[in-house]
Protein backbone atom coordinates (compact mmCIF):
# COMPACT_ATOMS: atom_id res chain seq x y z
CA UNK A 1 0.00 0.00 0.00
CA UNK A 2 0.94 3.65 -0.39
CA UNK A 3 0.83 6.35 2.26
CA UNK A 4 -2.29 8.52 1.90
CA UNK A 5 -1.80 10.80 4.91
CA UNK A 6 0.35 11.36 7.99
CA UNK A 7 -0.93 12.87 11.24
CA UNK A 8 1.28 13.80 14.19
CA UNK A 9 -0.16 14.71 17.58
CA UNK A 10 1.23 15.63 21.01
CA UNK A 11 4.57 17.08 19.94
CA UNK A 12 5.88 20.41 21.25
CA UNK A 13 9.60 19.94 21.92
CA UNK A 14 10.15 18.85 18.31
CA UNK A 15 8.25 20.78 15.64
CA UNK A 16 5.84 19.07 13.27
CA UNK A 17 7.85 20.46 10.35
CA UNK A 18 11.05 18.81 11.60
CA UNK A 19 9.22 15.56 12.27
CA UNK A 20 7.69 15.52 8.78
CA UNK A 21 11.10 16.24 7.28
CA UNK A 22 12.60 13.33 9.23
CA UNK A 23 9.80 11.02 8.12
CA UNK A 24 10.29 11.99 4.49
CA UNK A 25 14.05 11.41 4.67
CA UNK A 26 13.33 7.96 6.09
CA UNK A 27 11.01 7.14 3.19
CA UNK A 28 7.67 7.85 4.89
CA UNK A 29 5.77 10.51 2.99
CA UNK A 30 2.45 10.88 1.24
CA UNK A 31 2.50 8.90 -2.00
CA UNK A 32 5.42 6.69 -0.95
CA UNK A 33 5.13 2.92 -0.56
CA UNK A 34 4.44 2.06 3.08
CA UNK A 35 6.82 -0.29 4.87
CA UNK A 36 6.08 -1.21 8.47
CA UNK A 37 9.76 -1.80 9.29
CA UNK A 38 10.53 1.79 8.30
CA UNK A 39 7.75 3.09 10.54
CA UNK A 40 9.09 1.06 13.47
CA UNK A 41 12.60 2.36 12.85
CA UNK A 42 11.30 5.95 12.87
CA UNK A 43 9.40 5.30 16.10
CA UNK A 44 12.55 3.97 17.79
CA UNK A 45 14.62 6.90 16.55
CA UNK A 46 12.03 9.38 17.85
CA UNK A 47 12.15 7.66 21.22
CA UNK A 48 15.95 8.05 21.24
CA UNK A 49 15.64 11.74 20.37
CA UNK A 50 13.39 12.34 23.36
CA UNK A 51 15.71 10.37 25.65
CA UNK A 52 18.59 12.61 24.46
CA UNK A 53 16.52 15.57 25.66
CA UNK A 54 16.13 13.95 29.07
CA UNK A 55 12.49 13.00 28.43
CA UNK A 56 12.77 9.43 29.68
CA UNK A 57 9.03 9.09 30.23
CA UNK A 58 8.19 10.04 26.63
CA UNK A 59 6.22 7.54 24.57
CA UNK A 60 5.74 7.32 20.82
CA UNK A 61 2.86 5.22 19.47
CA UNK A 62 2.08 4.67 15.82
CA UNK A 63 -1.15 3.58 14.16
CA UNK A 64 -1.74 2.36 10.63
CA UNK A 65 -5.29 3.01 9.38
CA UNK A 66 -6.36 1.12 6.22
CA UNK A 67 -7.98 3.27 3.53
CA UNK A 68 -9.63 2.57 0.15
CA UNK A 69 -7.63 1.91 -3.03
CA UNK A 70 -4.78 0.08 -1.29
CA UNK A 71 -3.70 3.06 0.79
CA UNK A 72 -3.03 3.66 4.49
CA UNK A 73 -3.13 6.63 6.84
CA UNK A 74 -0.39 6.95 9.44
CA UNK A 75 -0.91 8.41 12.90
CA UNK A 76 1.96 9.23 15.25
CA UNK A 77 0.80 9.89 18.81
CA UNK A 78 3.45 11.39 21.07
CA UNK A 79 3.42 11.89 24.82
CA UNK A 80 6.57 13.91 25.44
CA UNK A 81 6.45 13.63 29.22
CA UNK A 82 8.68 15.91 31.29
CA UNK A 83 12.43 16.47 31.26
CA UNK A 84 14.08 14.55 34.10
CA UNK A 85 15.53 16.76 36.83
CA UNK A 86 19.09 16.22 38.07
CA UNK A 87 19.08 14.90 41.60
CA UNK A 88 22.84 14.54 42.10
CA UNK A 89 26.14 15.00 40.23
CA UNK A 90 29.12 13.05 41.52
CA UNK A 91 32.76 13.14 40.36
CA UNK A 92 34.81 10.09 41.34
CA UNK A 93 38.60 9.64 41.19
CA UNK A 94 39.62 13.26 41.74
CA UNK A 95 42.26 13.97 44.38
CA UNK A 96 43.84 17.19 43.10
CA UNK A 97 40.73 19.36 42.82
CA UNK A 98 37.77 19.25 45.24
CA UNK A 99 34.35 18.05 44.10
CA UNK A 100 32.71 21.45 44.42
CA UNK A 101 35.28 23.13 42.11
CA UNK A 102 34.73 20.53 39.41
CA UNK A 103 30.94 20.41 39.70
CA UNK A 104 30.82 24.23 39.49
CA UNK A 105 32.18 23.86 35.94
CA UNK A 106 29.02 22.06 34.87
CA UNK A 107 26.24 23.89 33.06
CA UNK A 108 23.95 21.17 34.35
CA UNK A 109 22.99 21.76 37.98
CA UNK A 110 21.20 19.80 40.66
CA UNK A 111 17.76 21.09 41.58
CA UNK A 112 17.89 24.17 43.81
CA UNK A 113 15.75 27.22 44.55
CA UNK A 114 17.09 29.01 41.43
CA UNK A 115 16.21 26.12 39.12
CA UNK A 116 12.69 27.48 38.61
CA UNK A 117 14.17 30.63 37.02
CA UNK A 118 17.26 29.21 35.29
CA UNK A 119 15.84 25.83 34.26
CA UNK A 120 19.40 24.46 34.56
CA UNK A 121 18.48 21.29 36.44
CA UNK A 122 16.97 19.58 33.39
CA UNK A 123 19.08 16.77 31.98
CA UNK A 124 20.14 16.78 28.32
CA UNK A 125 22.79 14.56 26.77
CA UNK A 126 24.16 17.43 24.68
CA UNK A 127 24.66 19.60 27.76
CA UNK A 128 26.44 16.78 29.56
CA UNK A 129 28.83 16.39 26.61
CA UNK A 130 29.66 20.10 26.87
CA UNK A 131 30.18 19.79 30.62
CA UNK A 132 32.56 16.86 30.18
CA UNK A 133 34.61 18.87 27.68
CA UNK A 134 34.79 21.77 30.16
CA UNK A 135 35.96 19.34 32.83
CA UNK A 136 38.62 17.94 30.49
CA UNK A 137 39.80 21.45 29.55
CA UNK A 138 40.04 22.43 33.22
CA UNK A 139 42.60 19.67 33.80
CA UNK A 140 44.43 20.19 30.49
CA UNK A 141 44.91 23.89 31.28
CA UNK A 142 46.47 23.01 34.63
CA UNK A 143 49.12 20.56 33.53
CA UNK A 144 47.21 17.28 33.54
CA UNK A 145 47.91 16.34 29.94
CA UNK A 146 46.92 12.68 30.39
CA UNK A 147 43.66 13.35 32.20
CA UNK A 148 40.99 10.93 31.07
CA UNK A 149 37.26 10.65 31.69
CA UNK A 150 37.11 6.91 32.23
CA UNK A 151 33.33 6.59 32.21
CA UNK A 152 30.05 8.42 32.72
CA UNK A 153 26.93 6.87 34.19
CA UNK A 154 23.47 8.41 34.03
CA UNK A 155 21.04 6.56 36.31
CA UNK A 156 17.29 7.10 36.12
CA UNK A 157 14.92 6.76 39.04
CA UNK A 158 12.08 4.21 38.60
CA UNK A 159 9.53 6.99 38.02
CA UNK A 160 11.81 8.42 35.27
CA UNK A 161 11.57 11.90 36.79
CA UNK A 162 15.11 12.23 38.18
CA UNK A 163 18.63 11.32 37.11
CA UNK A 164 21.90 10.76 38.95
CA UNK A 165 25.12 11.54 37.09
CA UNK A 166 28.45 9.94 38.01
CA UNK A 167 31.67 10.91 36.24
CA UNK A 168 34.77 8.76 36.79
CA UNK A 169 38.10 10.51 36.10
CA UNK A 170 41.75 9.48 35.93
CA UNK A 171 43.68 12.65 36.70
CA UNK A 172 47.21 11.51 35.84
CA UNK A 173 50.27 13.59 36.72
CA UNK A 174 50.96 17.30 36.35
CA UNK A 175 53.34 18.14 33.48
CA UNK A 176 55.61 21.15 33.05
CA UNK A 177 57.04 22.52 29.80
CA UNK A 178 60.59 21.33 29.14
CA UNK A 179 61.19 22.93 25.74
CA UNK A 180 59.39 25.05 23.13
CA UNK A 181 60.34 24.74 19.46
CA UNK A 182 59.32 26.17 16.09
CA UNK A 183 59.27 24.17 12.87
CA UNK A 184 58.31 24.85 9.28
CA UNK A 185 58.63 27.90 7.03
CA UNK A 186 58.03 30.86 9.35
CA UNK A 187 57.96 33.54 6.58
CA UNK A 188 58.52 36.25 9.23
CA UNK A 189 61.64 36.83 11.39
CA UNK A 190 62.00 34.11 14.03
CA UNK A 191 62.41 36.62 16.86
CA UNK A 192 59.01 38.12 15.98
CA UNK A 193 57.39 34.70 16.15
CA UNK A 194 59.13 33.90 19.44
CA UNK A 195 57.78 37.13 20.93
CA UNK A 196 54.28 35.70 20.42
CA UNK A 197 54.96 32.53 22.42
CA UNK A 198 52.79 32.47 25.53
CA UNK A 199 54.21 29.06 26.41
CA UNK A 200 57.57 29.19 28.21
CA UNK A 201 60.02 26.67 29.63
CA UNK A 202 59.26 25.75 33.22
CA UNK A 203 55.58 26.66 33.00
CA UNK A 204 52.83 24.26 33.92
CA UNK A 205 51.44 22.91 30.65
CA UNK A 206 48.26 24.61 29.45
CA UNK A 207 46.37 23.57 26.34
CA UNK A 208 44.68 26.98 26.27
CA UNK A 209 48.01 28.83 26.16
CA UNK A 210 49.24 26.47 23.46
CA UNK A 211 46.10 27.00 21.36
CA UNK A 212 46.16 30.79 21.84
CA UNK A 213 49.82 30.87 20.79
CA UNK A 214 48.95 29.00 17.59
CA UNK A 215 46.21 31.57 16.90
CA UNK A 216 48.61 34.49 17.47
CA UNK A 217 51.20 33.06 15.05
CA UNK A 218 48.45 32.35 12.50
CA UNK A 219 47.26 35.94 12.76
CA UNK A 220 50.81 37.29 12.40
CA UNK A 221 51.25 35.32 9.18
CA UNK A 222 47.83 36.53 8.05
CA UNK A 223 49.07 40.11 8.37
CA UNK A 224 51.74 39.25 5.77
CA UNK A 225 49.24 37.80 3.30
CA UNK A 226 49.36 34.18 4.40
CA UNK A 227 45.66 34.10 5.14
CA UNK A 228 45.43 30.31 4.87
CA UNK A 229 48.32 29.59 7.23
CA UNK A 230 47.99 26.59 9.52
CA UNK A 231 49.81 26.51 12.87
CA UNK A 232 49.51 23.55 15.21
CA UNK A 233 50.93 23.17 18.69
CA UNK A 234 52.12 19.58 19.07
CA UNK A 235 52.86 18.38 22.63
CA UNK A 236 55.37 15.57 23.18
CA UNK A 237 55.06 14.27 26.76
CA UNK A 238 57.96 12.65 28.63
CA UNK A 239 56.35 10.39 31.19
CA UNK A 240 59.59 9.59 32.99
CA UNK A 241 59.94 13.11 34.42
CA UNK A 242 56.44 14.52 33.73
CA UNK A 243 57.64 17.15 31.28
CA UNK A 244 56.45 18.02 27.80
CA UNK A 245 58.11 19.48 24.71
CA UNK A 246 55.88 21.67 22.55
CA UNK A 247 56.57 22.18 18.86
CA UNK A 248 54.64 24.79 16.90
CA UNK A 249 54.48 23.42 13.36
CA UNK A 250 54.01 26.26 10.87
CA UNK A 251 52.57 25.74 7.39
CA UNK A 252 52.16 29.22 5.85
CA UNK A 253 50.54 28.08 2.63
CA UNK A 254 50.62 30.41 -0.36
CA UNK A 255 50.42 34.16 -0.03
CA UNK A 256 46.97 35.40 -1.05
CA UNK A 257 46.43 38.53 -3.11
CA UNK A 258 43.30 40.68 -3.42
CA UNK A 259 41.96 40.63 -6.95
CA UNK A 260 38.92 42.83 -6.41
CA UNK A 261 36.92 44.34 -3.56
CA UNK A 262 33.13 44.32 -3.95
CA UNK A 263 30.53 45.98 -1.73
CA UNK A 264 27.04 44.60 -1.19
CA UNK A 265 24.08 45.99 0.67
CA UNK A 266 25.17 49.63 0.43
CA UNK A 267 22.07 51.59 -0.50
CA UNK A 268 23.04 55.00 0.90
CA UNK A 269 26.74 55.24 0.03
CA UNK A 270 28.42 54.99 -3.35
CA UNK A 271 31.19 52.46 -3.83
CA UNK A 272 33.79 55.20 -4.22
CA UNK A 273 32.90 56.66 -0.84
CA UNK A 274 33.35 53.27 0.78
CA UNK A 275 36.61 52.60 -1.05
CA UNK A 276 38.14 55.70 0.54
CA UNK A 277 37.73 54.00 3.91
CA UNK A 278 39.49 50.84 2.80
CA UNK A 279 42.99 50.13 4.11
CA UNK A 280 43.22 46.85 2.22
CA UNK A 281 43.92 47.65 -1.42
CA UNK A 282 43.23 45.72 -4.59
CA UNK A 283 46.30 44.12 -6.08
CA UNK A 284 48.11 43.90 -2.75
CA UNK A 285 48.42 40.83 -0.59
CA UNK A 286 45.48 40.09 1.68
CA UNK A 287 46.44 41.35 5.13
CA UNK A 288 44.33 40.24 8.10
CA UNK A 289 45.25 43.45 9.91
CA UNK A 290 44.34 45.74 6.99
CA UNK A 291 41.08 43.90 6.37
CA UNK A 292 40.11 44.32 10.03
CA UNK A 293 41.09 48.00 9.91
CA UNK A 294 38.94 48.48 6.81
CA UNK A 295 36.00 46.74 8.44
CA UNK A 296 36.30 48.94 11.54
CA UNK A 297 36.36 52.13 9.46
CA UNK A 298 33.33 51.05 7.42
CA UNK A 299 31.34 50.30 10.57
CA UNK A 300 31.95 53.71 12.15
C-alpha positions as CSV (number, residue, x, y, z in Angstrom):
1,X,0.0,0.0,0.0
2,X,0.9,3.6,-0.4
3,X,0.8,6.3,2.3
4,X,-2.3,8.5,1.9
5,X,-1.8,10.8,4.9
6,X,0.3,11.4,8.0
7,X,-0.9,12.9,11.2
8,X,1.3,13.8,14.2
9,X,-0.2,14.7,17.6
10,X,1.2,15.6,21.0
11,X,4.6,17.1,19.9
12,X,5.9,20.4,21.2
13,X,9.6,19.9,21.9
14,X,10.2,18.8,18.3
15,X,8.3,20.8,15.6
16,X,5.8,19.1,13.3
17,X,7.8,20.5,10.3
18,X,11.0,18.8,11.6
19,X,9.2,15.6,12.3
20,X,7.7,15.5,8.8
21,X,11.1,16.2,7.3
22,X,12.6,13.3,9.2
23,X,9.8,11.0,8.1
24,X,10.3,12.0,4.5
25,X,14.0,11.4,4.7
26,X,13.3,8.0,6.1
27,X,11.0,7.1,3.2
28,X,7.7,7.8,4.9
29,X,5.8,10.5,3.0
30,X,2.4,10.9,1.2
31,X,2.5,8.9,-2.0
32,X,5.4,6.7,-0.9
33,X,5.1,2.9,-0.6
34,X,4.4,2.1,3.1
35,X,6.8,-0.3,4.9
36,X,6.1,-1.2,8.5
37,X,9.8,-1.8,9.3
38,X,10.5,1.8,8.3
39,X,7.8,3.1,10.5
40,X,9.1,1.1,13.5
41,X,12.6,2.4,12.9
42,X,11.3,5.9,12.9
43,X,9.4,5.3,16.1
44,X,12.5,4.0,17.8
45,X,14.6,6.9,16.6
46,X,12.0,9.4,17.9
47,X,12.1,7.7,21.2
48,X,15.9,8.0,21.2
49,X,15.6,11.7,20.4
50,X,13.4,12.3,23.4
51,X,15.7,10.4,25.6
52,X,18.6,12.6,24.5
53,X,16.5,15.6,25.7
54,X,16.1,13.9,29.1
55,X,12.5,13.0,28.4
56,X,12.8,9.4,29.7
57,X,9.0,9.1,30.2
58,X,8.2,10.0,26.6
59,X,6.2,7.5,24.6
60,X,5.7,7.3,20.8
61,X,2.9,5.2,19.5
62,X,2.1,4.7,15.8
63,X,-1.1,3.6,14.2
64,X,-1.7,2.4,10.6
65,X,-5.3,3.0,9.4
66,X,-6.4,1.1,6.2
67,X,-8.0,3.3,3.5
68,X,-9.6,2.6,0.2
69,X,-7.6,1.9,-3.0
70,X,-4.8,0.1,-1.3
71,X,-3.7,3.1,0.8
72,X,-3.0,3.7,4.5
73,X,-3.1,6.6,6.8
74,X,-0.4,7.0,9.4
75,X,-0.9,8.4,12.9
76,X,2.0,9.2,15.2
77,X,0.8,9.9,18.8
78,X,3.4,11.4,21.1
79,X,3.4,11.9,24.8
80,X,6.6,13.9,25.4
81,X,6.4,13.6,29.2
82,X,8.7,15.9,31.3
83,X,12.4,16.5,31.3
84,X,14.1,14.5,34.1
85,X,15.5,16.8,36.8
86,X,19.1,16.2,38.1
87,X,19.1,14.9,41.6
88,X,22.8,14.5,42.1
89,X,26.1,15.0,40.2
90,X,29.1,13.0,41.5
91,X,32.8,13.1,40.4
92,X,34.8,10.1,41.3
93,X,38.6,9.6,41.2
94,X,39.6,13.3,41.7
95,X,42.3,14.0,44.4
96,X,43.8,17.2,43.1
97,X,40.7,19.4,42.8
98,X,37.8,19.3,45.2
99,X,34.3,18.0,44.1
100,X,32.7,21.5,44.4
101,X,35.3,23.1,42.1
102,X,34.7,20.5,39.4
103,X,30.9,20.4,39.7
104,X,30.8,24.2,39.5
105,X,32.2,23.9,35.9
106,X,29.0,22.1,34.9
107,X,26.2,23.9,33.1
108,X,23.9,21.2,34.4
109,X,23.0,21.8,38.0
110,X,21.2,19.8,40.7
111,X,17.8,21.1,41.6
112,X,17.9,24.2,43.8
113,X,15.8,27.2,44.5
114,X,17.1,29.0,41.4
115,X,16.2,26.1,39.1
116,X,12.7,27.5,38.6
117,X,14.2,30.6,37.0
118,X,17.3,29.2,35.3
119,X,15.8,25.8,34.3
120,X,19.4,24.5,34.6
121,X,18.5,21.3,36.4
122,X,17.0,19.6,33.4
123,X,19.1,16.8,32.0
124,X,20.1,16.8,28.3
125,X,22.8,14.6,26.8
126,X,24.2,17.4,24.7
127,X,24.7,19.6,27.8
128,X,26.4,16.8,29.6
129,X,28.8,16.4,26.6
130,X,29.7,20.1,26.9
131,X,30.2,19.8,30.6
132,X,32.6,16.9,30.2
133,X,34.6,18.9,27.7
134,X,34.8,21.8,30.2
135,X,36.0,19.3,32.8
136,X,38.6,17.9,30.5
137,X,39.8,21.5,29.5
138,X,40.0,22.4,33.2
139,X,42.6,19.7,33.8
140,X,44.4,20.2,30.5
141,X,44.9,23.9,31.3
142,X,46.5,23.0,34.6
143,X,49.1,20.6,33.5
144,X,47.2,17.3,33.5
145,X,47.9,16.3,29.9
146,X,46.9,12.7,30.4
147,X,43.7,13.4,32.2
148,X,41.0,10.9,31.1
149,X,37.3,10.7,31.7
150,X,37.1,6.9,32.2
151,X,33.3,6.6,32.2
152,X,30.1,8.4,32.7
153,X,26.9,6.9,34.2
154,X,23.5,8.4,34.0
155,X,21.0,6.6,36.3
156,X,17.3,7.1,36.1
157,X,14.9,6.8,39.0
158,X,12.1,4.2,38.6
159,X,9.5,7.0,38.0
160,X,11.8,8.4,35.3
161,X,11.6,11.9,36.8
162,X,15.1,12.2,38.2
163,X,18.6,11.3,37.1
164,X,21.9,10.8,39.0
165,X,25.1,11.5,37.1
166,X,28.4,9.9,38.0
167,X,31.7,10.9,36.2
168,X,34.8,8.8,36.8
169,X,38.1,10.5,36.1
170,X,41.7,9.5,35.9
171,X,43.7,12.6,36.7
172,X,47.2,11.5,35.8
173,X,50.3,13.6,36.7
174,X,51.0,17.3,36.4
175,X,53.3,18.1,33.5
176,X,55.6,21.2,33.0
177,X,57.0,22.5,29.8
178,X,60.6,21.3,29.1
179,X,61.2,22.9,25.7
180,X,59.4,25.0,23.1
181,X,60.3,24.7,19.5
182,X,59.3,26.2,16.1
183,X,59.3,24.2,12.9
184,X,58.3,24.8,9.3
185,X,58.6,27.9,7.0
186,X,58.0,30.9,9.3
187,X,58.0,33.5,6.6
188,X,58.5,36.3,9.2
189,X,61.6,36.8,11.4
190,X,62.0,34.1,14.0
191,X,62.4,36.6,16.9
192,X,59.0,38.1,16.0
193,X,57.4,34.7,16.2
194,X,59.1,33.9,19.4
195,X,57.8,37.1,20.9
196,X,54.3,35.7,20.4
197,X,55.0,32.5,22.4
198,X,52.8,32.5,25.5
199,X,54.2,29.1,26.4
200,X,57.6,29.2,28.2
201,X,60.0,26.7,29.6
202,X,59.3,25.7,33.2
203,X,55.6,26.7,33.0
204,X,52.8,24.3,33.9
205,X,51.4,22.9,30.6
206,X,48.3,24.6,29.5
207,X,46.4,23.6,26.3
208,X,44.7,27.0,26.3
209,X,48.0,28.8,26.2
210,X,49.2,26.5,23.5
211,X,46.1,27.0,21.4
212,X,46.2,30.8,21.8
213,X,49.8,30.9,20.8
214,X,48.9,29.0,17.6
215,X,46.2,31.6,16.9
216,X,48.6,34.5,17.5
217,X,51.2,33.1,15.1
218,X,48.5,32.3,12.5
219,X,47.3,35.9,12.8
220,X,50.8,37.3,12.4
221,X,51.3,35.3,9.2
222,X,47.8,36.5,8.0
223,X,49.1,40.1,8.4
224,X,51.7,39.2,5.8
225,X,49.2,37.8,3.3
226,X,49.4,34.2,4.4
227,X,45.7,34.1,5.1
228,X,45.4,30.3,4.9
229,X,48.3,29.6,7.2
230,X,48.0,26.6,9.5
231,X,49.8,26.5,12.9
232,X,49.5,23.5,15.2
233,X,50.9,23.2,18.7
234,X,52.1,19.6,19.1
235,X,52.9,18.4,22.6
236,X,55.4,15.6,23.2
237,X,55.1,14.3,26.8
238,X,58.0,12.7,28.6
239,X,56.3,10.4,31.2
240,X,59.6,9.6,33.0
241,X,59.9,13.1,34.4
242,X,56.4,14.5,33.7
243,X,57.6,17.2,31.3
244,X,56.4,18.0,27.8
245,X,58.1,19.5,24.7
246,X,55.9,21.7,22.5
247,X,56.6,22.2,18.9
248,X,54.6,24.8,16.9
249,X,54.5,23.4,13.4
250,X,54.0,26.3,10.9
251,X,52.6,25.7,7.4
252,X,52.2,29.2,5.9
253,X,50.5,28.1,2.6
254,X,50.6,30.4,-0.4
255,X,50.4,34.2,0.0
256,X,47.0,35.4,-1.0
257,X,46.4,38.5,-3.1
258,X,43.3,40.7,-3.4
259,X,42.0,40.6,-7.0
260,X,38.9,42.8,-6.4
261,X,36.9,44.3,-3.6
262,X,33.1,44.3,-4.0
263,X,30.5,46.0,-1.7
264,X,27.0,44.6,-1.2
265,X,24.1,46.0,0.7
266,X,25.2,49.6,0.4
267,X,22.1,51.6,-0.5
268,X,23.0,55.0,0.9
269,X,26.7,55.2,0.0
270,X,28.4,55.0,-3.3
271,X,31.2,52.5,-3.8
272,X,33.8,55.2,-4.2
273,X,32.9,56.7,-0.8
274,X,33.3,53.3,0.8
275,X,36.6,52.6,-1.1
276,X,38.1,55.7,0.5
277,X,37.7,54.0,3.9
278,X,39.5,50.8,2.8
279,X,43.0,50.1,4.1
280,X,43.2,46.9,2.2
281,X,43.9,47.6,-1.4
282,X,43.2,45.7,-4.6
283,X,46.3,44.1,-6.1
284,X,48.1,43.9,-2.7
285,X,48.4,40.8,-0.6
286,X,45.5,40.1,1.7
287,X,46.4,41.3,5.1
288,X,44.3,40.2,8.1
289,X,45.2,43.4,9.9
290,X,44.3,45.7,7.0
291,X,41.1,43.9,6.4
292,X,40.1,44.3,10.0
293,X,41.1,48.0,9.9
294,X,38.9,48.5,6.8
295,X,36.0,46.7,8.4
296,X,36.3,48.9,11.5
297,X,36.4,52.1,9.5
298,X,33.3,51.0,7.4
299,X,31.3,50.3,10.6
300,X,31.9,53.7,12.1
